[in-house]
Amino acid sequence: MSKKLLPVTIISGFLGSGKTTLLNHILKNQVGLKTAVLVNEFGEIGIDNDLIIEGSEDMIELNNGCICCSINGELLNTVSKVLERSEEIDYLIVETTGLADPLPVAMTFAAGDLREKVRLDSIITVIDGENFDFEINNTSVAYAQILYGDILLLNKCDLVNEEQLKKVEKFINKIKKEPRILRSTNSEVGLQTIMSVGLFETDTFKFDKDKEDVEDNSNHHSSHSHDHSSHSHDHSSLSHDHSSHSHDHSSHSHDLTNIEGFTSVSYETSEPFSLRKFQYFLDNQISQNVFRAKGILWFIESDRKHIFHLSGKRFSLNDEEWIKEKSNKIVLIGKNLDHQTIKNQLSSCRFSTD
């Protein structure tokens, strides 16, 4: 059976940092996707009543196709319950409590039965720019939240001056190598910068007639999905690889530039990549300003098609059979990217170049 893995985003962050505000932002602005949000307490979310179609004690349905579930008992049970619904969902978001280390939650998705059904897309950590604790030590939950966050959302930027924000960013840099930090006010960020939403899982990006390539990660082997959630700061292996899907983004650039400075870079070639060179690009060259990436990749070393997702420093690489002609297509999204440099770097991943 060919089936698509359900992408999962985990939202972590300390109490009062803005996680709930971010959830509301996602629920209201989610277009064309049925998203399920798992939370510990309904009451705290304060979902806009105008959006609610029906609600029970543990599930609320919204008129934009989203559902909101409270985590009763085990997270695993709640996820299974959502997956068993007759109505399919496209995306799953889990909010951890403010006092939780996100890693055990991430491991729930990486282990056991769920591996066959979901892929951990990213861990987003919301950070309170106004009340940041500079006393964080490496045994604390707050430290783990920063360390394992693929994308760090530095929030409440409107309430503090630039000097304070730089100080927080400097502190974060001590904890995490090359962190991907997004600044926000009221947790408002373009969803395409933090989730696969509206970009990778839908046809916002039309790859000519390759829509099925983009949409369907069929027949992938989960053993090939290198999820290095516990080591997103480790530069040794294919850990935080970055690459992605291509298409002519000129016609869609307005979708991506709703936040100042964000652009997408597309690259296509009919020549195969060398896996070793691509690995080098990911480990040593890719800009830390790249937040998302996706690709359909062809490596000279393999006769399989490889589907690549990247979020922050987390990536997955799944393979399936080629149905169409082999080629490489990649798109990367980030802030203030040097398009030409990235294209040159990708060009040098080609097998034919020495």
C-alpha positions in Angstrom: 0.0 0.0 0.0 1.4 3.3 -0.9 0.6 5.8 1.8 1.8 9.2 2.7 3.4 9.8 6.1 1.6 12.4 8.2 3.9 15.3 9.0 4.1 16.3 12.7 5.2 19.5 14.2 5.9 19.7 18.0 5.6 23.1 19.6 7.6 23.6 22.8 8.6 26.6 24.8 8.4 27.9 28.3 5.3 29.0 30.1 4.0 32.3 28.8 6.3 32.3 25.8 3.4 32.4 23.3 2.8 28.8 22.3 -1.0 29.1 22.6 -1.0 32.3 20.5 1.0 30.4 17.9 -1.5 27.6 17.9 -4.4 30.0 17.4 -2.4 31.7 14.6 -2.0 28.4 12.9 -5.6 27.3 13.4 -6.9 30.6 12.0 -4.6 30.9 9.0 -4.4 27.3 7.9 -5.7 27.2 4.3 -6.5 24.1 2.4 -5.2 21.6 4.9 -7.0 19.7 7.6 -4.8 20.1 10.7 -5.2 18.4 14.0 -3.9 20.2 17.0 -3.2 18.3 20.2 -3.2 20.3 23.4 -3.2 19.6 27.1 -6.0 22.0 28.0 -8.8 23.2 25.7 -9.6 26.1 28.0 -6.3 27.8 27.7 -6.5 28.0 23.9 -9.6 30.2 23.7 -10.4 29.1 20.2 -12.4 31.7 18.2 -16.1 30.6 18.7 -16.9 31.7 15.2 -14.7 28.9 13.9 -16.2 26.1 15.9 -18.7 23.7 14.2 -19.1 21.2 17.0 -17.3 20.2 20.2 -17.2 17.3 22.6 -15.2 17.1 25.8 -12.1 16.0 24.0 -12.4 17.2 20.4 -13.5 20.4 18.8 -14.1 20.7 15.0 -13.5 24.0 13.2 -15.2 25.2 10.0 -11.8 25.4 8.2 -11.3 21.6 8.5 -9.0 21.8 11.5 -9.7 19.8 14.7 -8.4 20.3 18.2 -8.0 17.5 20.6 -7.1 17.4 24.3 -4.4 14.9 25.2 -6.2 12.6 27.6 -3.9 10.2 29.2 -1.2 9.0 26.9 -0.1 11.0 23.9 0.1 7.8 21.9 -3.6 7.0 22.5 -4.6 10.5 21.5 -2.6 10.3 18.3 -4.0 6.9 17.4 -7.5 8.2 18.0 -6.9 11.1 15.6 -5.4 8.7 13.0 -8.4 6.4 13.2 -10.9 9.1 12.3 -12.8 8.5 9.1 -11.9 12.0 7.9 -8.3 12.1 7.0 -6.1 14.8 8.3 -3.1 16.4 6.5 -1.0 17.7 9.4 -0.6 17.1 13.1 0.6 19.7 15.7 1.4 18.7 19.3 1.8 21.3 22.0 4.0 20.2 24.8 3.5 21.6 28.3 5.8 24.5 29.2 7.7 22.4 31.6 8.4 19.5 29.2 11.5 18.5 27.4 10.4 18.0 23.8 12.7 15.0 23.2 10.6 12.3 24.8 7.6 13.6 22.8 9.7 13.5 19.6 10.7 9.9 20.5 7.0 8.9 20.7 6.8 9.6 17.0 10.1 8.1 16.1 9.4 4.8 17.7 7.0 1.9 17.6 3.8 1.8 15.4 3.7 5.5 14.7 6.9 5.3 12.6 4.9 3.7 9.8 2.3 6.5 9.9 4.0 9.8 10.7 7.2 11.7 10.1 8.5 14.3 12.6 8.7 17.4 10.5 10.0 19.9 13.1 10.3 21.0 16.7 9.5 24.7 17.1 10.5 26.3 20.3 8.9 29.6 21.3 11.1 31.8 23.3 10.0 34.8 25.4 12.1 37.7 24.2 10.8 39.9 27.0 11.3 37.6 30.0 14.2 35.5 28.8 16.1 33.7 31.6 19.8 34.2 31.2 20.4 31.7 34.0 19.5 28.7 31.9 21.9 25.8 32.6 22.4 22.6 30.6 20.4 20.5 33.0 17.3 22.5 32.6 14.2 21.8 30.5 14.6 25.3 28.9 18.1 24.3 27.7 16.7 21.1 26.1 13.9 23.1 24.4 16.5 25.4 22.8 18.9 22.6 22.0 16.3 20.4 20.3 14.4 23.1 18.6 14.8 23.0 14.8 13.4 26.5 14.5 13.5 29.0 17.4 10.7 31.6 17.5 12.0 34.6 19.4 8.7 36.1 20.4 7.4 39.4 21.9 10.0 41.4 19.9 7.7 44.4 20.0 8.1 44.6 23.8 11.9 44.9 23.9 14.7 46.8 22.3 17.2 45.5 19.7 20.0 45.4 22.3 18.0 42.9 24.5 17.1 40.8 21.4 20.8 40.6 20.3 21.7 39.6 23.9 19.2 36.8 23.8 20.4 35.6 20.4 24.0 35.7 21.6 23.0 33.5 24.6 21.1 31.0 22.3 24.2 30.8 20.1 26.2 29.5 23.1 23.7 26.7 23.6 23.2 25.8 20.0 25.4 25.9 17.0 24.0 27.8 14.0 20.5 28.1 15.4 17.7 29.1 13.0 16.0 32.0 14.8 12.9 33.7 13.6 11.8 36.9 15.3 8.1 37.4 15.9 5.4 39.6 17.6 2.3 37.8 18.9 3.8 34.6 17.5 2.9 35.7 14.0 5.1 34.1 11.4 4.4 32.9 7.9 3.4 29.3 8.2 5.5 28.3 5.3 8.6 29.2 7.3 7.8 26.9 10.2 5.8 24.0 8.8 5.4 22.0 5.6 2.1 23.9 5.4 1.0 25.4 2.2 4.2 24.7 0.6 5.4 21.1 0.8 2.2 19.1 1.5 -0.1 21.0 -0.8 0.1 22.1 -4.4 1.0 25.7 -3.6 4.2 24.7 -5.5 3.1 23.1 -8.7 5.9 21.1 -10.1 4.8 21.2 -13.7 2.9 17.9 -13.9 4.9 16.4 -11.1 2.3 17.1 -8.4 2.1 13.5 -7.5 5.9 13.5 -7.0 5.6 16.3 -4.5 2.5 15.1 -2.8 3.1 11.4 -2.5 6.0 10.1 -0.5 4.8 6.6 -1.3 6.6 3.4 -0.7 9.3 5.0 1.3 11.1 3.0 3.8 11.1 4.4 7.2 14.5 3.0 7.9 15.8 5.6 5.5 14.2 8.4 7.4 17.2 9.7 9.3 15.6 11.6 12.1 18.3 13.1 14.3 16.0 14.8 16.7 18.4 14.2 19.5 21.4 15.5 17.7 20.3 18.4 15.6 23.4 20.2 16.8 25.7 17.4 15.7 27.6 18.1 12.6 29.1 14.7 12.1 26.7 12.8 9.9 23.9 13.3 7.5 22.3 14.8 10.5 20.9 18.2 9.5 20.9 17.9 5.9 19.3 20.6 3.8 17.8 20.3 0.4 14.6 20.6 -1.4 12.0 20.9 -4.0 12.2 23.0 -7.1 9.9 24.8 -9.3 9.8 28.1 -11.1 9.0 30.2 -8.2 8.6 33.5 -10.1 4.9 32.9 -10.6 4.4 32.2 -6.9 6.8 34.5 -5.3 4.0 36.5 -3.8 3.1 33.5 -1.7 6.4 33.5 0.0 7.3 37.1 0.5 4.5 38.0 2.9 7.3 38.3 5.4 10.0 40.8 4.9 13.2 39.3 3.5 11.8 35.8 2.9 12.5 34.3 -0.5 12.6 30.9 -2.1 15.4 29.6 -4.3 14.7 26.9 -6.9 17.2 24.7 -8.7 16.7 22.1 -11.3 19.2 20.0 -13.3 18.8 16.9 -15.5 22.1 15.6 -14.2 22.5 13.4 -11.1 24.0 14.6 -7.9 26.9 12.9 -6.1 25.7 11.9 -2.7 29.1 12.8 -1.2 29.0 16.3 -2.7 25.5 16.9 -1.6 26.4 15.7 1.9 29.2 18.3 1.9 26.8 21.0 0.8 24.5 20.1 3.7 27.2 19.8 6.3 29.5 22.7 5.4 27.9 25.1 3.0 24.1 25.6 3.5 23.2 28.9 5.0 21.7 28.9 8.5 19.2 31.3 7.0 17.6 28.4 5.2 14.5 27.4 7.3 12.8 25.0 5.0 13.7 22.9 2.0 12.4 20.1 -0.1 13.5 18.1 -3.1 13.1 15.3 -5.5 16.7 14.0 -5.7 18.6 11.7 -8.1 21.9 10.4 -6.9 24.4 8.7 -9.2 24.8 6.0 -6.4 21.2 5.0 -6.4 18.5 4.0 -8.9 15.8 5.1 -6.5 14.0 8.5 -6.4 14.8 10.3 -3.1 12.3 12.6 -1.5 13.9 15.1 0.8 12.3 17.3 3.5 14.1 19.7 5.6 13.0 21.8 8.6 15.5 23.8 10.5 18.2 21.2 10.9 16.0 18.1 10.8 15.6 16.2 7.6 14.1 13.1 6.2 15.0 11.2 3.0 12.6 8.7 1.7 13.0 6.6 -1.4 10.6 5.2 -4.0 10.7 4.1 -7.6 11.2 6.6 -10.5 8.1 6.7 -12.7 9.1 9.7 -14.7 12.5 10.7 -16.2 15.2 11.2 -13.5 16.2 14.7 -12.6 16.9 16.9 -9.6 14.5 19.5 -8.3 15.1 21.5 -5.2 13.5 24.5 -3.5 14.8 26.3 -0.4 13.1 28.9 1.7 14.8 31.3 4.0 15.6 34.9 4.9 17.9 37.2 2.9 19.3 34.3 0.9 22.0 34.8 -1.7 20.3 33.0 -4.6 23.4 32.8 -6.9 25.6 31.4 -4.2 23.1 28.6 -3.4 22.6 27.8 -7.0 26.4 27.6 -7.5 26.7 25.3 -4.5 24.0 23.0 -5.8 25.6 23.0 -9.3 28.8 21.8 -7.7 26.9 18.8 -6.2 26.5 17.4 -9.8 28.3 14.2 -10.4 29.8 15.4 -13.6 31.6 18.3 -12.0 35.0 17.5 -10.6 
